[in-house]
Amino acid sequence: MLKKFLPIPKKRGLRIRKDLASSHLFSKTRINRIFKQIVKKKGERSLDAMPVIKRFLDQETVGYTQAVKAASDYVANISNGGREWLYRKPFDPSPGNLEYFSLMYALNNLLKAMNIREEGRVLEAGSGSGWLTEILLMLGFQVDALEPAADMLQIARNRCQHLGKHYQIDFSEQVYFHQTTIEESEFAEHSFDAIIFFDSLHHVVDEHTALEKVFSYLKPGGCLGIVEGAWHPGNKALERQLVKEMDTYGTLENPFSIEYLDCLLKRYGFIDQVRYISVNGFFTPQQADQPLGKFSTAPVDATNNLTARKPYGAFPECHDLQNNTHARLTLLGGGIDPEKGNASVWVHIKNTGETNWHGQHFRQGHITIALKKGNLSSSTFQEAEQRHPLPEKLITPGQAIDTNFTFTLPANGIDPWHGWELDLVCEGFFWFSARGTKPCPIPNVSSRG
């Protein structure tokens, strides 16, 4: 890992210093501190064990008040064409419509990965002109749009009002606009099902305050979604682009290194952090056998596209093998019907261990109910055609559910209608019976007289 924390050459540091000197966001004193971190000796670590390479600009060089003022003045400083884009975004009319596809692919991929609950409450941090806000509203979410620039918020309000008129939907109780930054925001603890930073996290001045608040605002099990570019020393093209943007508009353009953002999320309590590469579009059958990375829209080390989750509480996760995961399964009714070739069962399932069970199929180690026959390691082992996810989003230790399932049985093997047992599976990790849970035998209904 230390190979990624190499200091940049002094000559390149001097060149970027010169470029930054023209930016009205930074004083000379602050500019002289920009490379305080990235010229540290190779392998040097700070006392908090954070990576040496953190963000493009050292936090001490960035003035919060100046950054917020620059963001507030952004609309006034852009051209007429730029203002038109704020109303048109994401619909890019230029040849190839590249920006449209880039934005929509990234957003759709993020929302799919986050899997926000139906009608969930979403905090959109750095909502800008409201194009993403519109989409969230149309998908049925409750939205709080957070943006420091009054002009941007007014554009977003106008867009959402016209959207409602066009589709004859009243969004007045579905969206709320807040003129503030994430650092100065004030929401109650456990307010949101999801928080999104779409190409906006790099504008945050104080990442520590920001992520501490984000963690507090999320409900247990809530999801954080981030889409934006990553920075690492040596990416000259990106650095020139960042300097140009700051010089033109004065806005803060301060992306994170991958290592630093990962450490921050872990420090502030997030779990299940997953990074993604973006692969979009149609592919021919001939392309299907080629490596996935070949079709990525950006190198994996060039993006901070990720999701992370707030833990549900004091109980450990089911896939943590160091903790006891156990269940008690009790048949309440039903059984195997040979004439139909299936098993319909009504069952009582209780969490008698010390770990959380998750029913959401997109989660790592989610729990399914399976019907099996024979030893797991045996060559004669059989399983029904379906595994059913838990009907509940979360079952904590001590909780229980009564529920029913139907399984389709394979009509082969010796005595196909006897010997079946109900079991649970921590997907990708283990069967519950392999860790001490007693499977629940399922009788043949026709043989019970």
C-alpha positions as CSV (number, residue, x, y, z in Angstrom):
1,M,0.0,0.0,0.0
2,L,2.9,2.4,0.7
3,K,3.8,2.5,-3.0
4,K,0.7,4.6,-3.5
5,F,1.8,7.2,-1.1
6,L,5.0,8.3,-3.0
7,P,5.7,12.1,-2.9
8,I,5.4,13.9,-6.2
9,P,8.5,15.5,-7.8
10,K,9.3,19.0,-6.5
11,K,9.3,20.4,-10.0
12,R,5.7,19.4,-10.6
13,G,4.8,20.9,-7.2
14,L,6.3,24.2,-8.1
15,R,4.4,24.2,-11.5
16,I,1.0,23.6,-9.9
17,R,1.9,26.2,-7.2
18,K,2.4,28.7,-10.0
19,D,-0.9,27.8,-11.6
20,L,-2.8,28.1,-8.2
21,A,-1.3,31.6,-7.6
22,S,-3.7,32.9,-10.2
23,S,-6.7,31.5,-8.5
24,H,-8.6,34.0,-6.4
25,L,-9.7,31.3,-3.9
26,F,-6.3,30.9,-2.3
27,S,-3.9,33.4,-0.7
28,K,-0.1,33.0,-1.2
29,T,0.2,31.8,2.4
30,R,-2.3,29.0,1.8
31,I,-0.8,28.1,-1.6
32,N,2.5,27.6,0.1
33,R,0.9,24.9,2.3
34,I,-0.9,23.0,-0.5
35,F,1.8,20.3,-0.7
36,K,2.4,19.9,3.0
37,Q,1.2,16.3,2.9
38,I,2.4,15.1,-0.5
39,V,6.0,16.0,0.0
40,K,6.3,14.0,3.2
41,K,9.0,11.4,3.2
42,K,8.1,8.1,1.6
43,G,6.0,5.9,3.8
44,E,5.5,8.5,6.5
45,R,2.2,8.2,8.3
46,S,0.3,10.7,10.4
47,L,-0.5,9.9,14.0
48,D,-4.1,8.9,13.1
49,A,-2.8,6.3,10.7
50,M,-4.4,8.1,7.7
51,P,-2.7,7.9,4.3
52,V,-0.1,10.5,3.5
53,I,-1.9,11.4,0.3
54,K,-5.3,12.6,1.1
55,R,-6.8,15.3,-1.1
56,F,-5.5,17.5,-4.0
57,L,-5.3,20.5,-1.6
58,D,-4.3,20.4,2.0
59,Q,-7.3,21.2,4.2
60,E,-5.4,24.0,5.9
61,T,-5.1,25.9,2.6
62,V,-8.9,26.0,2.0
63,G,-10.9,28.8,3.5
64,Y,-14.5,27.7,4.3
65,T,-16.1,31.1,4.0
66,Q,-14.3,31.8,0.7
67,A,-15.3,28.3,-0.7
68,V,-19.0,28.9,0.2
69,K,-19.0,32.4,-1.3
70,A,-17.5,31.1,-4.5
71,A,-20.2,28.4,-4.7
72,S,-22.8,31.0,-4.0
73,D,-21.5,33.2,-6.8
74,Y,-21.1,30.4,-9.3
75,V,-24.3,31.1,-11.3
76,A,-23.5,34.8,-11.6
77,N,-20.1,34.0,-12.9
78,I,-21.0,31.6,-15.7
79,S,-21.9,32.4,-19.3
80,N,-25.4,32.4,-20.7
81,G,-24.7,29.0,-22.2
82,G,-23.7,27.8,-18.8
83,R,-26.9,29.0,-17.3
84,E,-28.9,27.3,-20.0
85,W,-27.1,24.1,-19.2
86,L,-28.3,24.4,-15.6
87,Y,-31.9,24.2,-16.8
88,R,-31.2,21.6,-19.5
89,K,-29.0,19.2,-17.6
90,P,-28.6,16.2,-18.1
91,F,-29.9,16.5,-21.7
92,D,-26.7,17.2,-23.6
93,P,-27.6,18.3,-27.2
94,S,-24.0,18.2,-28.5
95,P,-22.9,15.6,-31.0
96,G,-23.0,12.1,-29.5
97,N,-24.9,13.4,-26.4
98,L,-21.9,12.2,-24.3
99,E,-22.6,14.1,-21.2
100,Y,-26.2,12.8,-21.1
101,F,-25.1,9.2,-21.3
102,S,-22.3,9.7,-18.8
103,L,-24.6,11.3,-16.2
104,M,-27.5,8.9,-16.7
105,Y,-25.5,5.8,-16.7
106,A,-23.7,6.8,-13.5
107,L,-26.9,7.8,-11.7
108,N,-28.8,4.7,-12.8
109,N,-25.9,2.5,-11.7
110,L,-25.7,4.2,-8.3
111,L,-29.4,4.0,-7.6
112,K,-29.5,0.4,-8.6
113,A,-26.6,-0.4,-6.3
114,M,-28.0,1.6,-3.4
115,N,-31.4,-0.1,-3.6
116,I,-33.2,2.6,-1.6
117,R,-36.4,1.5,0.0
118,E,-39.8,2.4,-1.6
119,E,-40.7,6.0,-0.8
120,G,-37.5,6.4,1.2
121,R,-36.2,9.7,2.4
122,V,-33.1,10.8,0.5
123,L,-30.7,13.6,1.3
124,E,-29.1,15.0,-1.9
125,A,-25.9,16.8,-0.8
126,G,-24.8,19.4,-3.3
127,S,-28.0,19.2,-5.3
128,G,-27.1,22.0,-7.7
129,S,-29.7,22.8,-10.3
130,G,-32.0,20.0,-9.4
131,W,-31.7,17.6,-12.3
132,L,-31.1,14.6,-10.0
133,T,-33.7,15.9,-7.6
134,E,-36.3,15.7,-10.4
135,I,-35.4,12.1,-11.1
136,L,-35.6,11.1,-7.4
137,L,-39.0,12.7,-7.1
138,M,-40.3,10.9,-10.1
139,L,-39.1,7.6,-8.6
140,G,-41.2,8.3,-5.6
141,F,-38.6,9.3,-3.0
142,Q,-38.9,12.0,-0.4
143,V,-36.1,14.4,-1.1
144,D,-34.2,17.0,0.9
145,A,-32.0,19.0,-1.5
146,L,-29.0,20.6,0.2
147,E,-27.2,23.4,-1.7
148,P,-25.4,26.5,-0.5
149,A,-26.1,28.7,-3.6
150,A,-29.4,30.5,-3.5
151,D,-29.4,30.9,-7.3
152,M,-29.0,27.2,-7.7
153,L,-31.8,26.4,-5.3
154,Q,-34.1,28.8,-7.2
155,I,-33.3,27.0,-10.4
156,A,-34.0,23.7,-8.7
157,R,-37.3,24.9,-7.3
158,N,-38.4,26.2,-10.8
159,R,-37.5,22.9,-12.4
160,C,-39.4,20.8,-9.8
161,Q,-42.4,23.1,-10.0
162,H,-42.5,22.8,-13.8
163,L,-42.0,19.1,-13.5
164,G,-45.0,18.8,-11.3
165,K,-47.2,20.8,-13.6
166,H,-46.1,18.8,-16.6
167,Y,-46.9,15.5,-15.0
168,Q,-49.8,16.8,-12.9
169,I,-48.1,15.7,-9.7
170,D,-48.0,17.8,-6.5
171,F,-44.4,17.6,-5.2
172,S,-45.0,20.3,-2.5
173,E,-44.9,17.8,0.3
174,Q,-42.3,15.5,-1.3
175,V,-39.3,17.8,-1.6
176,Y,-37.6,20.4,0.7
177,F,-34.8,22.8,-0.2
178,H,-32.1,23.8,2.2
179,Q,-29.7,26.6,1.6
180,T,-26.6,25.4,3.5
181,T,-23.6,23.1,3.3
182,I,-23.4,19.6,4.7
183,E,-21.0,20.9,7.3
184,E,-23.5,23.4,8.6
185,S,-26.6,21.4,8.1
186,E,-28.8,20.3,11.0
187,F,-31.1,17.3,10.7
188,A,-32.2,14.9,13.4
189,E,-30.3,11.6,13.9
190,H,-31.6,8.7,11.9
191,S,-33.5,10.9,9.4
192,F,-32.6,9.4,6.1
193,D,-32.7,6.1,4.3
194,A,-30.0,7.3,1.9
195,I,-27.6,10.1,1.3
196,I,-26.2,10.9,-2.1
197,F,-23.1,12.9,-3.1
198,F,-23.3,12.9,-6.9
199,D,-20.2,14.7,-8.2
200,S,-20.2,16.9,-5.1
201,L,-18.1,15.4,-2.3
202,H,-15.0,17.1,-3.7
203,H,-16.6,20.5,-3.0
204,V,-16.8,19.7,0.8
205,V,-14.3,21.8,2.8
206,D,-14.3,19.9,6.1
207,E,-14.7,16.2,5.3
208,H,-14.5,15.2,8.9
209,T,-17.5,17.2,10.0
210,A,-19.3,16.2,6.8
211,L,-19.0,12.5,7.2
212,E,-19.6,12.5,10.9
213,K,-22.9,14.3,10.2
214,V,-23.8,12.0,7.3
215,F,-23.3,8.9,9.5
216,S,-25.5,10.5,12.2
217,Y,-28.3,11.4,9.7
218,L,-28.6,8.0,8.2
219,K,-31.0,5.5,9.7
220,P,-29.5,2.2,10.8
221,G,-28.9,0.2,7.7
222,G,-29.1,3.4,5.6
223,C,-26.9,3.7,2.5
224,L,-24.4,6.4,1.4
225,G,-23.8,6.7,-2.3
226,I,-20.9,8.6,-3.9
227,V,-20.1,9.2,-7.6
228,E,-17.1,11.3,-8.6
229,G,-13.5,11.2,-9.7
230,A,-10.6,10.2,-7.5
231,W,-7.2,12.0,-7.3
232,H,-3.7,10.6,-7.0
233,P,-0.4,12.4,-7.5
234,G,0.8,12.3,-11.1
235,N,-2.6,12.7,-12.8
236,K,-1.4,15.9,-14.5
237,A,-4.5,16.2,-16.8
238,L,-6.9,16.1,-13.9
239,E,-4.7,18.6,-11.9
240,R,-4.7,21.1,-14.8
241,Q,-8.4,20.8,-15.1
242,L,-8.9,21.4,-11.4
243,V,-6.7,24.4,-11.4
244,K,-8.4,25.8,-14.4
245,E,-11.9,25.4,-12.8
246,M,-10.7,27.1,-9.6
247,D,-9.1,29.9,-11.5
248,T,-12.2,30.5,-13.6
249,Y,-14.9,30.3,-11.0
250,G,-13.1,30.2,-7.6
251,T,-15.0,27.1,-6.6
252,L,-13.3,24.5,-4.5
253,E,-12.2,21.5,-6.6
254,N,-10.6,19.2,-4.1
255,P,-11.0,15.4,-4.8
256,F,-10.0,12.6,-2.5
257,S,-7.5,9.9,-3.0
258,I,-9.1,6.4,-2.9
259,E,-7.1,5.4,0.1
260,Y,-8.0,8.5,2.1
261,L,-11.7,8.2,1.4
262,D,-11.8,4.5,2.3
263,C,-10.0,5.3,5.6
264,L,-12.5,8.1,6.4
265,L,-15.5,6.0,5.8
266,K,-14.2,3.3,8.1
267,R,-13.2,5.8,10.8
268,Y,-16.7,7.2,11.0
269,G,-18.3,3.9,11.3
270,F,-19.5,2.9,7.8
271,I,-19.4,-0.8,6.8
272,D,-20.1,-2.9,3.7
273,Q,-18.1,-0.4,1.6
274,V,-18.2,-1.5,-2.1
275,R,-16.4,0.2,-5.0
276,Y,-17.6,0.0,-8.5
277,I,-16.4,0.3,-12.1
278,S,-18.8,1.6,-14.6
279,V,-19.6,-0.6,-17.6
280,N,-22.4,0.7,-19.7
281,G,-24.2,0.0,-23.0
282,F,-24.9,-2.9,-25.3
283,F,-22.3,-5.5,-26.1
284,T,-22.1,-8.0,-28.9
285,P,-21.9,-11.8,-28.3
286,Q,-18.3,-11.7,-29.4
287,Q,-17.5,-9.1,-26.7
288,A,-19.1,-11.2,-23.9
289,D,-16.1,-13.4,-23.4
290,Q,-13.7,-10.4,-22.9
291,P,-12.6,-9.1,-19.5
292,L,-15.1,-6.8,-17.9
293,G,-12.5,-4.1,-17.2
294,K,-11.9,-3.6,-20.9
295,F,-15.3,-1.9,-21.2
296,S,-15.0,0.3,-18.1
297,T,-15.6,4.0,-18.8
298,A,-12.7,4.9,-16.5
299,P,-9.8,3.1,-14.8
300,V,-10.7,1.7,-11.4
301,D,-8.2,3.9,-9.7
302,A,-9.6,7.1,-11.3
303,T,-13.0,7.1,-9.6
304,N,-14.6,7.2,-6.1
305,N,-17.8,5.4,-7.2
306,L,-19.0,3.6,-4.1
307,T,-21.7,2.7,-1.6
308,A,-21.3,2.2,2.1
309,R,-23.8,1.5,4.9
310,K,-24.5,2.5,8.5
311,P,-24.6,-0.6,10.7
312,Y,-28.0,-1.7,12.1
313,G,-26.9,-1.5,15.7
314,A,-25.0,-3.3,18.4
315,F,-25.3,-6.8,16.9
316,P,-22.6,-8.1,14.5
317,E,-23.2,-9.1,10.9
318,C,-24.2,-12.7,10.1
319,H,-21.3,-13.2,7.8
320,D,-18.8,-12.4,10.6
321,L,-17.7,-16.0,11.3
322,Q,-16.3,-15.1,14.7
323,N,-19.8,-14.7,16.1
324,N,-22.6,-17.3,16.8
325,T,-25.2,-17.5,14.0
326,H,-28.0,-19.8,14.9
327,A,-31.7,-20.4,14.3
328,R,-34.7,-22.4,15.5
329,L,-37.0,-23.7,12.7
330,T,-40.5,-25.0,13.6
331,L,-43.0,-26.3,11.1
332,L,-46.5,-24.9,11.7
333,G,-48.2,-26.5,8.8
334,G,-48.0,-27.8,5.3
335,G,-45.7,-30.3,3.7
336,I,-44.7,-32.1,0.4
337,D,-47.4,-32.8,-2.2
338,P,-46.2,-35.4,-4.7
339,E,-49.1,-34.7,-7.0
340,K,-48.1,-31.1,-7.4
341,G,-44.4,-31.8,-7.2
342,N,-43.8,-29.1,-4.6
343,A,-43.6,-28.4,-0.9
344,S,-45.8,-25.6,0.7
345,V,-44.9,-24.9,4.3
346,W,-45.9,-22.6,7.1
347,V,-42.9,-22.1,9.4
348,H,-41.8,-20.3,12.5
349,I,-38.2,-19.0,12.3
350,K,-36.5,-17.5,15.3
351,N,-33.0,-15.9,15.5
352,T,-31.5,-17.6,18.4
353,G,-27.9,-16.5,17.7
354,E,-26.1,-13.2,18.3
355,T,-26.0,-11.8,14.7
356,N,-28.3,-9.8,12.5
357,W,-30.0,-11.4,9.6
358,H,-30.6,-9.4,6.5
359,G,-33.4,-10.2,4.0
360,Q,-32.3,-7.8,1.2
361,H,-31.0,-9.9,-1.7
362,F,-28.4,-7.3,-2.8
363,R,-26.6,-7.3,0.6
364,Q,-23.5,-9.3,1.3
365,G,-24.4,-12.4,3.3
366,H,-28.2,-12.0,3.1
367,I,-30.3,-14.9,4.5
368,T,-32.4,-17.2,2.3
369,I,-34.7,-20.2,3.2
370,A,-33.8,-23.4,1.3
371,L,-35.2,-26.9,1.1
372,K,-32.5,-29.6,0.9
373,K,-32.0,-33.3,1.0
374,G,-29.0,-35.2,2.1
375,N,-25.6,-34.2,3.5
376,L,-24.1,-31.0,2.1
377,S,-20.9,-32.8,1.1
378,S,-22.6,-35.9,-0.3
379,S,-22.7,-36.6,-4.1
380,T,-26.5,-37.3,-3.6
381,F,-27.2,-33.9,-2.1
382,Q,-30.3,-32.3,-3.6
383,E,-31.9,-28.9,-3.3
384,A,-35.3,-27.5,-4.4
385,E,-35.3,-25.2,-7.4
386,Q,-35.8,-22.0,-5.3
387,R,-34.2,-20.2,-2.4
388,H,-36.5,-17.6,-0.8
389,P,-35.2,-14.4,0.8
390,L,-36.4,-13.5,4.2
391,P,-39.7,-11.5,4.0
392,E,-38.3,-9.1,6.6
393,K,-35.6,-6.5,5.9
394,L,-33.9,-7.3,9.2
395,I,-34.3,-9.9,11.9
396,T,-32.2,-9.2,15.0
397,P,-31.3,-11.7,17.8
398,G,-34.3,-12.8,19.7
399,Q,-36.8,-11.8,17.0
400,A,-39.0,-14.4,15.1
401,I,-41.3,-14.5,12.1
402,D,-44.1,-16.8,11.0
403,T,-44.2,-17.1,7.2
404,N,-45.0,-19.4,4.3
405,F,-43.0,-20.6,1.3
406,T,-43.5,-22.9,-1.7
407,F,-40.7,-24.9,-3.2
408,T,-40.6,-26.8,-6.5
409,L,-38.9,-30.2,-6.0
410,P,-36.8,-32.1,-8.5
411,A,-38.7,-35.2,-9.7
412,N,-35.6,-37.5,-9.8
413,G,-33.5,-39.6,-7.5
414,I,-34.4,-42.3,-5.1
415,D,-37.6,-41.7,-3.1
416,P,-38.0,-38.1,-4.4
417,W,-40.7,-37.1,-1.9
418,H,-39.1,-38.0,1.4
419,G,-36.1,-36.8,3.4
420,W,-36.4,-33.1,2.7
421,E,-35.4,-30.6,5.4
422,L,-35.8,-26.8,5.7
423,D,-32.5,-24.9,6.3
424,L,-31.2,-21.3,6.2
425,V,-28.3,-20.0,4.1
426,C,-26.1,-17.1,4.7
427,E,-25.5,-16.5,1.0
428,G,-21.9,-16.7,-0.1
429,F,-20.8,-17.9,3.3
430,F,-22.5,-21.0,4.9
431,W,-25.5,-23.1,5.5
432,F,-26.9,-22.7,9.0
433,S,-26.9,-26.5,9.6
434,A,-23.1,-26.5,9.0
435,R,-22.8,-24.2,12.1
436,G,-25.1,-26.1,14.4
437,T,-28.7,-25.2,13.5
438,K,-31.0,-28.2,13.4
439,P,-32.8,-28.5,10.0
440,C,-36.6,-28.8,10.1
441,P,-37.9,-32.0,8.5
442,I,-40.8,-31.6,6.0
443,P,-43.3,-34.4,5.9
444,N,-45.0,-35.9,2.9
445,V,-48.6,-34.7,3.2
446,S,-50.1,-37.6,1.3
447,S,-48.5,-40.1,3.8
448,R,-49.9,-38.5,7.0
449,G,-53.3,-40.3,6.6
